[in-house]
Amino acid sequence: MILESLLLIFKYLLAFLGGFTVIVAIKQLLEAQHQRAAAMSWSLYKTYSSEEMEVAKKTLYLIKDEFSNAEEYKAKFHDQELGSEAKTQDRKILFRLRFFHQAGLLVKKRLVDADLLFGLVGQGLKTDYNLLGIIAESHRRAHLSPLMFDHFEYLYNRYLKWEASKQKK
């Protein structure tokens, strides 16, 4: 009888320890995921505030008055000879567009915290969207790829929803 009672106590103790271990493991997993998302957000911000990104933004605003639609941009920049000043400018601007496209993919796949990312880079996305949208469309047409830079568009639409939710509060 005592042995059966001890075995029952031992059984419950093992069940409790097993449950406790699972809870601790889940908590550690969630913390690791949170740390990874924060580290990725910080890494994205470092890229966003890099010298190369600054050059891309300056180049974008340097040429912004030279095109008003995708066809003009394509003719004046995208289709120019490799090594020409116009083609070099196109390549520099693509750094910014690709950044937003890649950030959009990370947000869509929930690999980065959207709230944190939008707080860090959202205003720049909103400011540059119209110009970068024209450039994205010119590249889609040039490469006959309607989905090219689609995560850039996704990111912008998610940002607008995020911004609207913040304004309601």
C-alpha positions in Angstrom: 0.0 0.0 0.0 2.8 2.5 0.9 4.7 1.4 -2.3 1.6 2.1 -4.4 1.1 5.5 -2.8 4.8 6.4 -3.4 4.5 5.2 -7.0 1.4 7.3 -7.5 3.1 10.4 -6.0 6.1 9.7 -8.2 3.9 9.5 -11.2 2.2 12.8 -10.5 5.5 14.4 -9.8 6.9 13.2 -13.1 3.8 14.5 -14.9 4.1 17.9 -13.2 7.8 18.1 -14.1 7.1 17.1 -17.7 4.4 19.8 -18.0 6.7 22.4 -16.3 9.5 21.5 -18.7 7.2 22.0 -21.7 6.1 25.4 -20.4 9.7 26.5 -19.9 10.7 25.2 -23.4 7.8 27.1 -25.0 8.7 30.3 -23.1 12.3 30.0 -24.2 11.3 29.4 -27.8 9.0 32.5 -27.8 11.8 34.6 -26.3 14.3 33.4 -28.9 11.8 34.2 -31.7 11.3 37.7 -30.2 15.0 38.3 -30.0 15.5 37.1 -33.6 12.8 39.4 -34.8 14.2 42.3 -32.9 17.7 41.6 -34.2 16.4 41.4 -37.7 14.5 44.7 -37.3 17.7 46.3 -36.0 19.7 44.9 -38.9 17.1 46.2 -41.4 17.3 49.6 -39.8 21.1 49.6 -40.0 20.8 48.9 -43.7 18.1 51.6 -44.0 20.4 54.1 -42.4 23.5 53.0 -44.3 25.6 55.2 -46.6 24.6 53.2 -49.6 20.9 53.8 -48.7 21.6 57.5 -48.3 23.2 57.6 -51.8 20.2 55.8 -53.2 17.8 58.3 -51.7 19.9 61.3 -52.8 20.0 59.9 -56.3 16.3 59.3 -56.3 15.6 62.9 -55.4 18.3 64.2 -57.8 16.5 62.7 -60.8 12.9 62.9 -59.6 12.0 65.7 -62.0 13.3 63.8 -65.1 10.4 61.3 -65.3 6.7 61.2 -64.6 5.8 57.7 -65.6 7.2 54.2 -66.0 7.8 54.5 -69.7 9.8 57.8 -69.3 11.9 56.2 -66.5 12.5 53.1 -68.5 13.7 55.1 -71.6 15.8 57.6 -69.6 17.4 55.3 -67.0 16.7 51.6 -67.2 17.3 51.1 -70.9 20.6 53.1 -70.9 23.9 51.5 -71.6 25.6 49.7 -68.7 28.2 52.1 -67.3 26.4 55.2 -68.3 25.5 57.8 -65.7 21.8 57.2 -66.1 22.2 53.4 -65.7 24.4 53.9 -62.7 21.7 56.1 -61.2 19.1 53.4 -61.9 21.3 50.8 -60.1 21.8 53.1 -57.1 18.0 53.6 -56.7 17.3 49.9 -57.0 19.2 49.5 -53.7 16.3 51.4 -52.0 13.6 49.6 -53.9 15.0 46.2 -53.3 15.4 47.0 -49.6 11.6 47.8 -49.3 10.8 44.8 -51.4 12.8 42.5 -49.2 11.4 44.1 -46.0 7.9 43.4 -47.4 8.7 39.8 -47.9 10.0 39.5 -44.3 6.8 41.2 -43.0 4.6 39.0 -45.1 6.3 35.9 -43.8 6.2 37.3 -40.2 9.9 37.0 -39.9 10.2 40.6 -38.6 7.9 42.6 -36.4 5.8 44.9 -38.6 5.1 47.4 -35.9 8.7 47.8 -35.1 9.8 48.0 -38.7 7.1 50.6 -39.6 8.2 52.7 -36.7 11.7 52.6 -37.9 11.3 53.0 -41.7 7.7 53.6 -42.5 7.8 57.3 -43.1 10.6 56.9 -45.6 8.6 54.3 -47.4 5.6 56.6 -47.5 7.7 59.5 -48.7 9.3 57.6 -51.5 6.4 55.4 -52.6 5.2 57.3 -55.6 8.7 57.7 -57.1 9.7 54.1 -56.3 6.4 52.8 -57.6 7.1 54.3 -61.0 10.5 52.8 -61.0 9.2 49.4 -60.0 6.6 49.5 -62.8 9.3 50.4 -65.3 11.3 47.4 -64.3 8.2 45.2 -64.4 7.6 46.3 -68.0 11.3 46.0 -69.0 11.6 42.5 -67.7 8.0 41.4 -68.6 7.5 40.4 -64.9 4.3 41.8 -63.4 5.2 40.4 -60.0 8.6 42.0 -59.8 8.8 44.1 -56.5 5.4 42.9 -55.5 6.5 42.8 -51.8 7.3 46.5 -52.1 3.6 47.1 -52.9 2.6 44.7 -50.1 4.8 46.6 -47.6 3.3 49.9 -48.6 -0.3 48.7 -48.3 0.5 47.1 -44.9 2.1 50.4 -43.8 -1.0 52.4 -44.7 -3.2 50.0 -42.6 -0.7 50.3 -39.7 -0.6 54.1 -40.0 -4.5 54.2 -40.0 -4.6 52.0 -36.9 -2.2 54.3 -35.1 -4.2 57.4 -36.0 -7.3 55.9 -34.5 -5.7 55.6 -31.1 
